[in-house]
């Protein structure tokens, strides 16, 4: 990815978060985090990856985001300087949940006594 696209994605992420923090009053998305934005080279489309603290609210948050998409895009268009405001696609980001699950599994193995911290783990061949 080019440096220009990285800057655009970073700026879009910041501005979208700013919109949620300052201009959207929806309790369902109060604990929303935009984890990354990936925009196509032609700036037609941006995939906006999000996570929420409460896993049970993903579907509700997804619906809210899709209902607010027009407002968010319109507001975003006023806040950024691009020829065209990209079409936003909101995608659930499970990477944080995955990381927490892996950490818990490692802790379980450590606490079960099956792992001696002095040993090195070798890859199976």
N, C-alpha and C positions, 0 to 999 in steps of 0.2 A: 504494500500500500504506500502510495506516495505521501510525502510530508504534507502536501496541500490537503489531501483527503483526511489525514490524521487530524490536522487542525480543524477542518470542517466538522468532522465527527465529534471532536472534543467540544467545540463551540456549540453544536446542536445539543449535545448532552447537557451542558451547563444551562443553556437557555430553556430547555424543556423542564429541567429541574426547577429553575427559577419560576417558570409559569405555574408549576404544581404548588410551589411553596407560597407564592404571592397572589395568584389569581384564581386558583381553584379551591372551592370550599366544599369538599366531599370527604366525609369521615372515612369512607372505604379506602381512599388512597392516601390517608394521612401518613402511613408508614411505608410508603412506596420509595423504592430506590431505582434510579436508572443506572444500570450497570455498564452498558456500552451502547454505542450507536454505530451502525455500519451503513454507509451511504454508497449507492452505486456511483460509478465514475461520471455518469451523465447527470447526476443530481436529481434524477427522477423519483428515487425511492430511498427511504431510510428505514432500516430495521432497528427498532428501539427495544432493547432488551431490558426487562424490568424484573425486580424481585420485591416481595413483600415479606414482612416479618412473620405474619400469621399465614402459614401454608394453606389453611382452610379458606382463605379469602381470595385465592388466585382467580377463580372463575368470576367472582363478583367484580374484582378489580379489572379483569380483562374486559368485561362487559362495559364497565364505567369508562374505561379508556377508549373503547371503540365508539361509545356514544359521544364522548368529548373530542374525538379526533378532529372534527372540523374546526372547533373553537381553538384547539391547541395549534393546529396548522396555521390558522389565520393570525393568531397572536404571535406565533413564531416568525411568520413572514414579516411582521412589523419590527421584530427585534434583531433580525439578522440581515446581512447585506449579501444576498445571493440573487442571481437572475431569476431564479425560480425556487419556491419553497418545495422541498421534497414531500412526496406522499408518505405519510407515516404508517408503519406497520408495527404494532406492539406485539412483542414475543416474550413469553415467560422464560426467565433465565433460572435454570435449576442448578447452576454451578455452585452457588453458595450452599444449598442444601446438600449437594453431592460432597462438598468439602467437609461439611460438618459430619456427615455420615462416615466418611473415611476417617476423620479424626476420632470419632467415637469408637470405631472398630479397632483402631490402633490402641486406644486407651483400654478397651476391653481385653485385648491380647496382653497388654502390659500388666494389667491388674490380675489376670488369671494365672500369672506365673509361668505362662508358656513361652515367654520371651525373656531371654537373659540379655540384659543391655550390653554385656561385654561381647556378645557374639555378633558376627556379621551375617547378614542374610544374603545367601547366594541365590542367584537366579537359577531356576530349574532349566536344564538343557533339553 
